[in-house]
Amino acid sequence: MSLEASIAALGVAGSDPATLLGLDRVVGHAPAAPGDAIEARLRARRATESKMPTSVFALRFQIYCIECKFLSPDEHPSGLERDEHDAVSAHFCELDASQDPAGYVRLVLPDASDRFPFQQHCDQLDQGARLPDASESAEISRLIVHSSYRRRRTDRVPGLCADTDPAPLTGERRSNSPQILLSLYRQMYGFSVAHGIRYWYAAMERPLARSLKQLKFNFQRLGPETDYFGPVAPYVADLRELEKQLAAAHPALFAWLTRPVAAYQ
């Protein structure tokens, strides 16, 4: 499972990933500004690794090491999940009123060899597939939502596993998961436009790719399925194409996505 190389995997077996994420409801009934309600309660933050709150890396540890068991807790004795890609990443989170992270994602920029994390695991390309210029690309990674904000026990969002059993919450916090994810996407989009990033890499399961395509988030497969935090294949999206498709199909959501984000450092 992963929409990790990066949108990580979203779906639960037998369920439509977009429905679980809530994107179908958001784009199907999009008001003029889909995220205004959540923006009133959460604060966007963009920072480098050194300036991102430590609680973000504790949340990564909780999800990747404890809940999903993708990584060994023994490798992170501090209780903070970090890796070598953090230093070359742009980090984004949504903080609640207590300054705790409700959601987080990073965009990994190319390393000194112009390579991305997914290439350590997905080393084969489909015939005819070509990688875009690394200087115009980034990889979506560690996309997560705190358990308190997931809508149901069975919600799986990027980086999350299906058997998580968070403490029961009701109403407002639990229903905010789709908006948190969309707000993180908007932060990534704004950063990408400002920094000349046109292409997003993602490793995801096939059902998620199909659902995103139906919603006009069109990712093209690059290679065969491999084991990268679960069985996933590498995909890439051209943001210029995504803009055209989303503007035509869901103009209200597109207007909200392209509205500047008041993210603080």
C-alpha positions as CSV (number, residue, x, y, z in Angstrom):
1,M,0.0,0.0,0.0
2,S,1.3,3.5,-0.8
3,L,0.4,6.7,-2.4
4,E,3.8,7.0,-1.1
5,A,6.2,7.5,-4.0
6,S,3.9,9.5,-3.4
7,I,0.6,9.9,-3.4
8,A,0.5,6.8,-1.0
9,A,-2.2,4.1,-1.3
10,L,-5.7,5.1,-0.3
11,G,-8.1,2.2,-0.7
12,V,-9.5,-0.5,1.5
13,A,-10.1,-3.8,-0.2
14,G,-13.5,-3.8,-1.8
15,S,-13.9,0.0,-1.4
16,D,-13.4,2.8,-3.8
17,P,-10.4,4.8,-2.8
18,A,-11.8,8.2,-3.9
19,T,-14.9,7.6,-1.9
20,L,-12.9,6.8,1.3
21,L,-10.8,9.9,0.8
22,G,-13.9,12.0,0.2
23,L,-12.7,13.5,-3.0
24,D,-15.9,12.3,-4.8
25,R,-18.0,14.3,-2.4
26,V,-15.8,17.3,-2.5
27,V,-15.6,17.6,-6.3
28,G,-19.2,16.5,-6.8
29,H,-20.6,19.1,-4.6
30,A,-17.8,21.7,-4.6
31,P,-18.8,25.1,-3.2
32,A,-17.0,28.2,-4.3
33,A,-14.3,27.6,-1.8
34,P,-14.3,23.9,-0.8
35,G,-11.8,24.3,2.1
36,D,-12.9,27.4,3.8
37,A,-14.4,25.7,6.8
38,I,-11.3,23.7,7.6
39,E,-9.1,26.7,7.0
40,A,-10.8,28.5,9.8
41,R,-9.7,25.8,12.2
42,L,-6.4,24.7,10.8
43,R,-3.3,26.6,9.9
44,A,-1.1,25.7,6.9
45,R,2.7,25.6,7.5
46,R,5.5,25.1,5.0
47,A,9.1,24.8,6.2
48,T,12.4,23.1,5.8
49,E,13.2,20.0,7.9
50,S,14.9,22.0,10.6
51,K,12.0,24.4,11.1
52,M,9.2,21.9,10.9
53,P,7.7,21.0,14.3
54,T,9.1,17.9,16.0
55,S,5.5,16.7,16.4
56,V,5.4,16.1,12.7
57,F,8.2,13.6,12.8
58,A,6.6,12.0,15.9
59,L,3.4,11.5,13.8
60,R,5.4,10.0,11.0
61,F,6.9,7.5,13.5
62,Q,3.4,6.7,14.9
63,I,2.0,5.9,11.5
64,Y,5.0,4.3,9.7
65,C,6.6,2.5,12.6
66,I,3.7,1.7,14.9
67,E,0.4,1.6,13.0
68,C,1.5,0.3,9.6
69,K,4.8,-1.3,10.6
70,F,6.5,-0.3,7.4
71,L,9.6,0.7,9.3
72,S,11.2,-0.7,12.5
73,P,10.8,1.4,15.6
74,D,14.3,0.2,16.6
75,E,15.7,2.2,13.8
76,H,14.2,5.4,15.3
77,P,14.9,5.2,19.0
78,S,14.1,8.9,19.4
79,G,10.5,8.2,18.5
80,L,10.9,10.5,15.5
81,E,10.8,9.1,11.9
82,R,13.3,10.9,9.7
83,D,15.4,9.9,6.7
84,E,18.0,11.1,4.3
85,H,15.4,12.6,2.0
86,D,14.2,15.2,4.5
87,A,17.1,17.5,3.9
88,V,16.2,17.9,0.2
89,S,12.4,18.1,0.7
90,A,9.8,20.8,1.1
91,H,7.6,20.0,4.1
92,F,4.0,20.9,4.5
93,C,1.5,20.4,7.4
94,E,-1.8,21.5,8.8
95,L,-1.7,22.5,12.4
96,D,-4.7,22.6,14.7
97,A,-5.5,25.1,17.5
98,S,-3.1,23.2,19.8
99,Q,-0.3,23.4,17.2
100,D,-0.5,19.6,16.7
101,P,-0.3,18.3,13.2
102,A,-3.6,17.2,11.7
103,G,-1.9,16.2,8.4
104,Y,1.5,16.2,6.7
105,V,3.2,15.7,3.4
106,R,6.6,16.4,1.8
107,L,7.7,17.0,-1.7
108,V,11.1,15.3,-2.2
109,L,13.3,17.2,-4.6
110,P,16.0,15.5,-6.8
111,D,19.2,14.5,-5.0
112,A,22.7,15.4,-6.3
113,S,22.4,12.6,-8.9
114,D,19.0,13.9,-10.0
115,R,17.3,10.8,-8.6
116,F,14.2,10.4,-6.4
117,P,13.3,7.9,-3.6
118,F,10.9,5.9,-5.8
119,Q,13.8,5.0,-8.1
120,Q,15.4,2.9,-5.4
121,H,12.5,0.6,-5.5
122,C,10.9,1.0,-9.0
123,D,13.9,0.5,-11.2
124,Q,12.1,-0.6,-14.4
125,L,10.1,1.5,-16.8
126,D,7.3,0.5,-19.2
127,Q,8.2,0.5,-22.9
128,G,8.1,4.0,-24.2
129,A,7.9,5.6,-20.7
130,R,10.2,8.6,-20.2
131,L,11.1,10.5,-17.1
132,P,10.7,14.3,-17.2
133,D,13.6,16.7,-16.4
134,A,14.5,16.2,-12.7
135,S,14.8,20.0,-12.2
136,E,11.1,20.3,-13.0
137,S,10.0,17.3,-10.8
138,A,9.3,16.3,-7.2
139,E,8.1,13.2,-5.5
140,I,5.0,13.2,-3.1
141,S,6.0,11.4,0.0
142,R,4.8,10.6,3.6
143,L,1.3,11.9,3.0
144,I,-0.5,11.2,6.2
145,V,-3.5,12.4,8.4
146,H,-3.6,12.1,12.2
147,S,-5.9,9.3,13.4
148,S,-8.1,11.8,15.1
149,Y,-9.1,13.3,11.8
150,R,-9.8,10.1,9.8
151,R,-13.4,9.7,9.0
152,R,-13.8,6.0,9.9
153,R,-11.8,3.2,11.4
154,T,-11.4,1.7,7.9
155,D,-10.1,4.9,6.3
156,R,-6.8,4.5,4.6
157,V,-5.1,7.6,3.4
158,P,-1.6,8.0,2.0
159,G,0.7,6.2,4.3
160,L,-2.0,4.8,6.5
161,C,-3.1,1.2,7.1
162,A,-6.5,-0.3,7.2
163,D,-6.4,-1.9,10.6
164,T,-5.8,1.3,12.5
165,D,-8.2,1.7,15.4
166,P,-8.0,5.3,16.6
167,A,-9.8,6.5,19.7
168,P,-13.4,7.3,18.9
169,L,-14.2,10.8,18.0
170,T,-17.4,12.3,16.7
171,G,-18.5,14.9,14.2
172,E,-16.3,17.7,13.2
173,R,-12.8,16.4,13.5
174,R,-13.6,13.0,12.0
175,S,-15.3,14.6,9.0
176,N,-12.3,16.9,8.2
177,S,-10.1,14.3,6.5
178,P,-10.9,15.1,2.9
179,Q,-10.4,18.8,3.4
180,I,-7.1,18.3,5.2
181,L,-5.8,16.2,2.3
182,L,-7.0,18.7,-0.2
183,S,-5.4,21.5,1.8
184,L,-2.1,19.6,1.7
185,Y,-2.4,19.1,-2.0
186,R,-3.0,22.9,-2.4
187,Q,0.1,23.7,-0.4
188,M,2.1,21.4,-2.7
189,Y,0.6,22.9,-5.8
190,G,1.3,26.5,-4.7
191,F,4.9,25.6,-3.9
192,S,5.3,23.7,-7.2
193,V,4.1,26.6,-9.3
194,A,6.3,29.1,-7.4
195,H,9.4,26.9,-7.8
196,G,9.1,25.7,-11.4
197,I,8.0,22.2,-10.6
198,R,5.7,20.8,-13.3
199,Y,5.7,17.1,-12.6
200,W,4.7,15.1,-9.5
201,Y,5.9,11.5,-9.1
202,A,3.7,9.1,-7.0
203,A,3.8,5.4,-6.3
204,M,0.3,4.1,-5.9
205,E,-2.0,1.1,-6.3
206,R,-3.9,0.8,-9.5
207,P,-7.4,1.4,-8.1
208,L,-6.3,4.7,-6.7
209,A,-4.9,5.8,-10.0
210,R,-8.2,4.9,-11.7
211,S,-10.2,6.8,-9.2
212,L,-8.0,9.9,-9.4
213,K,-8.2,9.8,-13.2
214,Q,-12.0,9.8,-13.0
215,L,-11.7,12.9,-10.9
216,K,-9.4,14.5,-13.5
217,F,-6.2,14.0,-11.3
218,N,-4.6,12.1,-14.2
219,F,-1.4,10.2,-13.3
220,Q,0.4,8.2,-16.0
221,R,1.9,4.9,-15.1
222,L,5.7,4.7,-15.6
223,G,6.6,1.1,-14.8
224,P,5.4,-2.3,-13.4
225,E,4.2,-2.9,-9.9
226,T,6.9,-3.4,-7.2
227,D,7.1,-3.6,-3.4
228,Y,7.5,-0.1,-2.1
229,F,5.7,0.1,1.2
230,G,3.3,-2.5,-0.4
231,P,2.6,-3.4,-4.0
232,V,2.5,-0.2,-6.0
233,A,3.6,1.1,-9.4
234,P,5.3,4.4,-10.2
235,Y,3.2,7.2,-11.8
236,V,3.8,10.8,-12.9
237,A,1.4,13.7,-13.3
238,D,1.9,16.8,-15.5
239,L,0.5,19.7,-13.5
240,R,-0.2,21.7,-16.7
241,E,-2.4,18.9,-18.0
242,L,-4.0,18.5,-14.5
243,E,-4.8,22.2,-14.5
244,K,-6.6,22.0,-17.8
245,Q,-8.6,18.9,-16.9
246,L,-9.5,20.1,-13.5
247,A,-10.6,23.5,-14.6
248,A,-12.9,22.0,-17.3
249,A,-14.4,19.3,-15.1
250,H,-14.5,21.0,-11.6
251,P,-14.0,24.8,-12.0
252,A,-14.9,25.6,-8.4
253,L,-12.3,23.1,-7.0
254,F,-9.8,24.4,-9.5
255,A,-10.4,28.0,-8.4
256,W,-9.9,27.0,-4.8
257,L,-6.8,25.0,-5.5
258,T,-5.1,27.9,-7.3
259,R,-5.9,30.4,-4.7
260,P,-2.8,31.5,-2.8
261,V,-2.2,29.8,0.6
262,A,-1.3,31.8,3.6
263,A,1.3,29.3,4.8
264,Y,3.8,30.5,7.3
265,Q,7.4,29.4,7.8
